[in-house]
Amino acid sequence: MPRRCSKRAAQGEKVVQPRFLKARLSEDDHRQMHRIAAERGIKISRLTRTILQAHLKGIPVRLPHPHGITDELVHQLARIGNNLNQLAHQANIGYVAVPMQEIRSCIDAINQKVAQL
């Protein structure tokens, strides 16, 4: 009788995963898989399952970013950049008077935050 494993789906119901797959890896590949899983804060089983599912579906692998950068964070950063571009455009056409030093300090602050990511 196969072992029954389950995980919770987004809606709360259980998704049964009854099949178990075993594979042999070289020492280097095994260490690398564990390193990648640890960097991304996930279990080795989730890493392996995600890679296999992406390969079977023919899509790029989507793993958690090692530094915790999410799609939402990238989206918010893009919105900040868009707002900054709009302000720079208005300053360039003379609609808003913004001192160059203030613009440079804002850009430097944004660059420092991005470098921390």
HELIX and SHEET records of a PDB file:
HELIX    1   1 GLU A   27  ARG A   40  1                                  14    
HELIX    2   2 ILE A   44  LYS A   57  1                                  14    
HELIX    3   3 ASP A   71  ASN A   92  1                                  22    
HELIX    4   4 MET A  100  GLN A  116  1                                  17    
SHEET    1   A 2 CYS A   5  ARG A   8  0                                        
SHEET    2   A 2 LYS A  14  GLN A  17 -1                                        
END                                                                             
